[in-house]
């Protein structure tokens, strides 16, 4: 059985109706809906944590579900087969990026970035797994729950993907199985479809940008890496990557590593979407601010 874990917060009625209709149309019939209404506005990260906690004990698979997307009828069936065939802990698929009226804006999610999930260093830096496009085995929740402390940029799908990779492998289905609806109020959206960047005059002050970069790209991986190290017995290469992230920029050697990865990111910018360079800016800027 699949536990479809739907977290909602003030949903658009029509988008939610379409999402629920797409669940009812699934060809994989053995599923149950677990719904969490985040009426208090605690945020998607904690709302999904509560929802996942309520997954029935006999549900061997778990599917995070957003309130505003549309699943293709065979989404659950295809991802369940991918898990079965590969032995992976989590399977995820490509998506169509669509407007609220259903018009296809992009036939793939990978318009401005590469899809690479198998490197723990890179996955700690930036997520490639969209929660609505994923299906995971129940044992991932044994590691994932409770979620680590929330920091700026914490997302449930990123944490779940890291837990799955720490335990084993991920599997990717190179086929769109979800309509990923972009409507201007997405918690996380498809960046090329979210409008132009703010004008320079509207940018946050330098100190605020440094603080945000440091929190998102040094502290956030640090928090998740520490939780993984406490909860799992990873293979050596993955453990070393987690140990590096868990130290953050505590030592001179750690800062040098962050700067080296930022330099390397110029060679493969689509892999991590500027995450390593932002980590370097945050770490260096924080030192300047502290004086």
NUMARLUM-372547 format. One record per atom (N, C-alpha, C): residue in three letters; z, y, x. Coordinates in steps of 0.05 Angstrom, whole numbers, plus 5000, padded with zeros to 4 digits. Layout:
N
ALAZYX;...
% end
This chain:
291
UNK500049765017;UNK500050005000;UNK500050255017;UNK498650455008;UNK498550715022;UNK500250915006;UNK502051055021;UNK503551275009;UNK502051525015;UNK500951654994;UNK499551904997;UNK501652124994;UNK502152265016;UNK504352465017;UNK503252745014;UNK503552854990;UNK502453114983;UNK504653324982;UNK504353525000;UNK506253755000;UNK504853994988;UNK506054124968;UNK504854354955;UNK506654594956;UNK505454824956;UNK506855074954;UNK505055274940;UNK505855344915;UNK504255534899;UNK501255484901;UNK500455244893;UNK497655164896;UNK495855314877;UNK493355354885;UNK491255444867;UNK490855214846;UNK491155264821;UNK491055044801;UNK488454894802;UNK486155034805;UNK483654894805;UNK483254724830;UNK484054834853;UNK483754674877;UNK485554424877;UNK487954464866;UNK489754234864;UNK488654024845;UNK487554114823;UNK486353924803;UNK484153764816;UNK482453894832;UNK480253754846;UNK481353554866;UNK483453634880;UNK484653444900;UNK485753204886;UNK487253244864;UNK488353014850;UNK486252834838;UNK484052964828;UNK481852804817;UNK480552634839;UNK480352744864;UNK479252594886;UNK481052354894;UNK483652384890;UNK485452154895;UNK484951934874;UNK484752014850;UNK484251824828;UNK481651674832;UNK479651794846;UNK477051674850;UNK476951494875;UNK479151454889;UNK479051294913;UNK478351004907;UNK476550894923;UNK475850614920;UNK478050424930;UNK479850524947;UNK482150374956;UNK484350404935;UNK484850194920;UNK486450224896;UNK489450214900;UNK490350104922;UNK493150054926;UNK494550294940;UNK495050504924;UNK496350734936;UNK498250854915;UNK500251004925;UNK502151144908;UNK502451424918;UNK502751614899;UNK502951894906;UNK505851974909;UNK506552104932;UNK509152214937;UNK508752514939;UNK509952674921;UNK509452954920;UNK511953114927;UNK511653314944;UNK513853494951;UNK513053774944;UNK514553904926;UNK513954174918;UNK515754364934;UNK514554514952;UNK516054694969;UNK516454954955;UNK517954944934;UNK518455184917;UNK519955404933;UNK521655314951;UNK523355514966;UNK521755644989;UNK519355544994;UNK517755665015;UNK518755615043;UNK519755375048;UNK520755315075;UNK518555275095;UNK516055245086;UNK513755205104;UNK512754925104;UNK510154895112;UNK508854635111;UNK510154435129;UNK511154515152;UNK512354325171;UNK514654175159;UNK516554325148;UNK518954195136;UNK518254065110;UNK516354175095;UNK515654055069;UNK514453775074;UNK512753755094;UNK511553485099;UNK513653295110;UNK515553405126;UNK517753225135;UNK519253105112;UNK519953275092;UNK521353165069;UNK519652965053;UNK517153035051;UNK515352855036;UNK515052585049;UNK514652585076;UNK514352335091;UNK516852165090;UNK519152295089;UNK521752155087;UNK521851985061;UNK520452075041;UNK520551945014;UNK518451735011;UNK516851685031;UNK514851475029;UNK516251205023;UNK515251055003;UNK516550804996;UNK516750615020;UNK518850455021;UNK519350275043;UNK517150065045;UNK515849995023;UNK513849785024;UNK511049895029;UNK510750155034;UNK508150275041;UNK507650235071;UNK505650075077;UNK505150015106;UNK503350235118;UNK502050395102;UNK500350605112;UNK501150865098;UNK500751095112;UNK501551355102;UNK499251555106;UNK498651705085;UNK496451895086;UNK497452175079;UNK497852355099;UNK498452635092;UNK496252755075;UNK497052925056;UNK495153035037;UNK495753325032;UNK493753495036;UNK493953785030;UNK493353835001;UNK494054074992;UNK493854134963;UNK491154244955;UNK489354294975;UNK486954444969;UNK484354324979;UNK484454064987;UNK482053934997;UNK480953734977;UNK478753604984;UNK477553404967;UNK476953164984;UNK478052934977;UNK477452684992;UNK475052554981;UNK473252454998;UNK471052294989;UNK472052024979;UNK470651904960;UNK471751664947;UNK472651434965;UNK471251404988;UNK471951175006;UNK473651265029;UNK474851495028;UNK476451595051;UNK478551395059;UNK480351315041;UNK482451135047;UNK481450865056;UNK479350765043;UNK478350505050;UNK477150495078;UNK475650705085;UNK474350715112;UNK476550735134;UNK478450915130;UNK480550955150;UNK482350705152;UNK482950575130;UNK484550335131;UNK483050115146;UNK480450095142;UNK478849905157;UNK478749965187;UNK478650225193;UNK478650305222;UNK481350225235;UNK483550255221;UNK486050175232;UNK486149875237;UNK485149725217;UNK485149435218;UNK483349335241;UNK481049455244;UNK479149355264;UNK479949435292;UNK481249665295;UNK481849765322;UNK484649695332;UNK486449645313;UNK489249615320;UNK490649875327;UNK489350105321;UNK490450365327;UNK492850425309;UNK494450625317;UNK496650705301;UNK495950925281;UNK493851075287;UNK492851285270;UNK489851305271;UNK488551335248;UNK485651375247;UNK485151635234;UNK483151775243;UNK482352035231;UNK479352055231;UNK478352235215;UNK475452255211;UNK474452545214;UNK471952575214;UNK470652845213;UNK470952945184;UNK470353205181;UNK470453325154;UNK468053505150;UNK467353555125;UNK465653775118;UNK467354025114;UNK466554245126;UNK467954495121;UNK466554625098;UNK468054685076;UNK466754775051;UNK468155025041;UNK466755175025;UNK467855415011;UNK469255314986;UNK470855494973;UNK472255404948;UNK470455304926;UNK467955394926;UNK466155294905;UNK464755044913;UNK465454934936;UNK464254674945;UNK461854694963;UNK460854944968;UNK458554974986;UNK459354895014;UNK457554735027;UNK458154635054;UNK457554855074;UNK459654935089;UNK459355135110;UNK458655005137;UNK459654765141;UNK459054615166;UNK459254325159;UNK457454165170;UNK457453875165;UNK459153725185;UNK460553875202;UNK462453755221;UNK464653955228;UNK467053845235;UNK469254015243;UNK468854115272;UNK467153975288;UNK467054015317;UNK464854215324;UNK465054455312;UNK463054665318;UNK463654815343;UNK466154855350;UNK466855025373;UNK468754885393;UNK469054625390;UNK470954475407;UNK470154185409;UNK471254055429;UNK470753765433;UNK472953605420;UNK472253365412;UNK474153185400;UNK475252995421;UNK477553055432;UNK478752875452;UNK481652825446;UNK482452585440;UNK485152525432;UNK486652355451;UNK485252245472;UNK486452035488;UNK487852125513;UNK488152385517;UNK489552495540;UNK492152625530;UNK494452525539;UNK497052625529;UNK497452915537;UNK496552985562;UNK496753265570;UNK495353455551;UNK492853385545;UNK491253555527;UNK492253555499;UNK493153325489;UNK494053315461;UNK496753455458;UNK498353465478;UNK500753625477;UNK500053925476;UNK497853995489;UNK497054275490;UNK495854375464;UNK494254205452;UNK492854285427;UNK492154045410;UNK492254075384;UNK491753855366;UNK488753825359;UNK487853575356;UNK485153525346;UNK485253375320;UNK487553285310;UNK487753115286;UNK488553285262;UNK486753315244;UNK487353455219;UNK488853265200;UNK491153345191;UNK492853155175;UNK491353045151;UNK489953215137;UNK488553125113;UNK486352925119;UNK485552905144;UNK483352725152;UNK484452475165;UNK487052425162;UNK488352205178;UNK489651995160;UNK490051765171;UNK491651545159;UNK493151415182;UNK495751365178;UNK497351255199;UNK499051015190;UNK499850855209;UNK501550625203;UNK504350725199;UNK505850575183;UNK508550645176;UNK510350675201;UNK509850515222;UNK511650515245;UNK511550785260;UNK509450945255;UNK509451205268;UNK511751375257;UNK512351345232;UNK514551505220;UNK517251425232;UNK517551185242;UNK520051095254;UNK520651265279;UNK518551365292;UNK518951545315;UNK518851845306;UNK517151905287;UNK516652185280;UNK519052315265;UNK520452165249;UNK522652275233;UNK525352235246;UNK527052435246;UNK526552705236;UNK524652865255;UNK523353065244;UNK521653235261;UNK523353385281;UNK522153445304;UNK523553615324;UNK524053895313;UNK525754055327;UNK526154335318;UNK523454475315;UNK523254645295;UNK520854795290;UNK520755045307;UNK518455085321;UNK517955325336;UNK515355445326;UNK514555675336;UNK512055795327;UNK509755615333;UNK508255545313;UNK505955375316;UNK506455085312;UNK508855005302;UNK509354725297;UNK507954635271;UNK506454405273;UNK505054295250;UNK505453995249;UNK505753895225;UNK506353615221;UNK504253435232;UNK501653505229;UNK499553325238;UNK499453305269;UNK500053525282;UNK500153515312;UNK502453325321;UNK504753345309;UNK506953175316;UNK506352885310;UNK505252825287;UNK504552555280;UNK502552425299;UNK500552595307;UNK498552495326;UNK499752425353;UNK501652595362;UNK502952545387;UNK504652295386;UNK506052255364;UNK507652005361;UNK505951765362;UNK503651775348;UNK501851545348;UNK500751485375;UNK500051695390;UNK498951655417;UNK501151555436;UNK503651645432;UNK505751535449;UNK506151245444;UNK505751145420;UNK506250865413;UNK503850695419;UNK501450805420;UNK499050645424;UNK496550815425;UNK494650745408;UNK492050885408;UNK491451015381;UNK489551195382;UNK488451315358;UNK485551215355;UNK484451225331;UNK481651145326;UNK480351375311;UNK477851435318;UNK476351645305;UNK473951535291;UNK473651615266;UNK471351545250;UNK469351775249;UNK467051745262;UNK465151955264;UNK463551995239;UNK464952065218;UNK463652105192;UNK465452285175;UNK464252485161;UNK465952655144;UNK466852505119;UNK469452495115;UNK470652365092;UNK472452545075;UNK472452805082;UNK474053005069;UNK472453265067;UNK472653395044;UNK471753675042;UNK474153855049;UNK473953985072;UNK476154155082;UNK475654435072;UNK477054515051;UNK476554755037;UNK477754995051;UNK476055195056;UNK476855445069;UNK476955665048;UNK479255785044;UNK479455985022;UNK480956235030;UNK481556265056;UNK482856515065;UNK485856505065;UNK487056295052;UNK489956275052;UNK490956015064;UNK489155885079;UNK489855625092;UNK492155675112;UNK494055485113;UNK496055495134;UNK494755475162;UNK492955285164;UNK491255265188;UNK488455225177;UNK486555365188;UNK483755345178;UNK481855275201;UNK479355275194;UNK477255215213;UNK476455485225;UNK477155525250;UNK477055795262;UNK474455945259;UNK472155825263;UNK469655985260;UNK469256085232;UNK470655985212;UNK470256065185;UNK472456245174;UNK474156345192;UNK476456495183;UNK476056795187;UNK473656885193;UNK473157165196;UNK473457265224;UNK472557505229;UNK472557615257;UNK475357665266;UNK475757675293;UNK478257735305;UNK479058025299;UNK481658095299;UNK482458365294;UNK481358555315;UNK480858805307;UNK480059005325;UNK482159045346;UNK481359135371;UNK483359175392;UNK485759345383;UNK485359545367;UNK487559725359;UNK489559575342;UNK488759355329;UNK490559205312;UNK492058985326;UNK491558945352;UNK492858735366;UNK495858795369;UNK497358575370;UNK500258605374;UNK500758725402;UNK503058865405;UNK503758965432;UNK503858745453;UNK503458825478;UNK503258625500;UNK505658445501;UNK508058545499;UNK510458385500;UNK510458175478;UNK509558255454;UNK509558075431;UNK507557855436;UNK505257915448;UNK503257715454;UNK504257515474;UNK505657625495;UNK506857445515;UNK508857255502;UNK510557365485;UNK512557205472;UNK511256985455;UNK509157055441;UNK507856865423;UNK506456645440;UNK505056725462;UNK503756525479;UNK505856335491;UNK508056445500;UNK510056275512;UNK511256085492;UNK511856185468;UNK513056015448;UNK511155795439;UNK508655865435;UNK506655665424;UNK505755475445;UNK505355565470;UNK503955405489;UNK505555305513;UNK508155395514;UNK509955275534;UNK512255145519;UNK513655285501;UNK515955185488;UNK515254965468;UNK513155005452;UNK512454805432;UNK511854535444;UNK510054515464;UNK509654255477;UNK512154145490;UNK513854325500;UNK516354245513;UNK518154105492;UNK518454215469;UNK520154105448;UNK519153835439;UNK516453815435;UNK515353555426;UNK515553345448;UNK515053425472;UNK515153235494;UNK517953125498;UNK519953295496;UNK522753205499;UNK523453005477;UNK522553055453;UNK523052865431;UNK521652595436;UNK519252605446;UNK517852355451;UNK519252195473;UNK520152335493;UNK521552195515;UNK524152065506;UNK525552195487;UNK528052095476;UNK527551855458;UNK525251845444;UNK524851655423;UNK523051425429;UNK521451445450;UNK519451235456;UNK519551145485;UNK518550905489;UNK518150795516;UNK515150795522;UNK514151015531;UNK511251045535;UNK510250915560;UNK507750835561;UNK506550755587;UNK506850975608;UNK506650895633;UNK507351085655;UNK505751345654;UNK503151325650;UNK501451565651;UNK502251765629;UNK502651655605;UNK503451825583;UNK506251945587;UNK507951785598;UNK510751885604;UNK510652105624;UNK509052075645;UNK508852295665;UNK507852555652;UNK505952535634;UNK504852775621;UNK507052895604;UNK508552725589;UNK510752835573;UNK512952965590;UNK513552845612;UNK515552955630;UNK514753225641;UNK512153255647;UNK511253515657;UNK511553725635;UNK510653655611;UNK510953845589;UNK513853905583;UNK515553705584;UNK518353745578;UNK519753945597;UNK518853955622;UNK519954145640;UNK519054435635;UNK516854465621;UNK515754735616;UNK515054865643;UNK516055105647;UNK515555255671;UNK518055295688;UNK519955105686;UNK522555125698;UNK522455155728;UNK520555015741;UNK520455015770;UNK517955165780;UNK517955245805;UNK515555375816;UNK513255185815;UNK513754925820;UNK511554725819;UNK510454695791;UNK512254725771;UNK511254705743;UNK509454945736;UNK510255185745;UNK508555415740;UNK505855375754;UNK505855275778;UNK503355225793;UNK501655035777;UNK502854835765;UNK501354635749;UNK500054775725;UNK501654945712;UNK500555085688;UNK498155265696;UNK498455395719;UNK496255565728;UNK493755405736;UNK494255175748;UNK491954995756;UNK490554895731;UNK491954815711;UNK490654725686;UNK489254945672;UNK490255195674;UNK488855425662;UNK486255475677;UNK486255445703;UNK483855475718;UNK481755255711;UNK482755015708;UNK480954795702;UNK479754825674;UNK481254955656;UNK480354995629;UNK477755155628;UNK477255315648;UNK474655465649;UNK472355275651;UNK472755035663;UNK470654845666;UNK470154695640;UNK472254645624;UNK472054495599;UNK473454655577;UNK472354895570;UNK473755065551;UNK473954955523;UNK471954785515;UNK471954675488;UNK474054455484;UNK475154355506;UNK477054135504;UNK479654215492;UNK480754445501;UNK483454525493;UNK483654805481;UNK481354935476;UNK481255185461;UNK483155395472;UNK483155435498;UNK484655655511;UNK487655605512;UNK488555365505;UNK491455315504;UNK492755335531;UNK491455225552;UNK492555235578;UNK492655515590;UNK490555665584;UNK490455945594;UNK492556115579;UNK493056055554;UNK495156205540;UNK497856125550;UNK498155875557;UNK500755785570;UNK501155935596;UNK499055965612;UNK499356115637;UNK499956405632;UNK498656535613;UNK499256815606;UNK502156845597;UNK503056655580;UNK505756675570;UNK507856635592;UNK507356435610;UNK509256385631;UNK509356615651;UNK507056715660;UNK506956935679;UNK508057195666;UNK507157245641;UNK508057485628;UNK511057495623;UNK512157265617;UNK515057245613;UNK516557315638;UNK515557225661;UNK516757305686;UNK516657605691;UNK514457725684;UNK514158015688;UNK516058165669;UNK516258075644;UNK518058195625;UNK520958185634;UNK521657945645;UNK524357915654;UNK524958055680;UNK522758135694;UNK523058305717;UNK523858205743;
% end
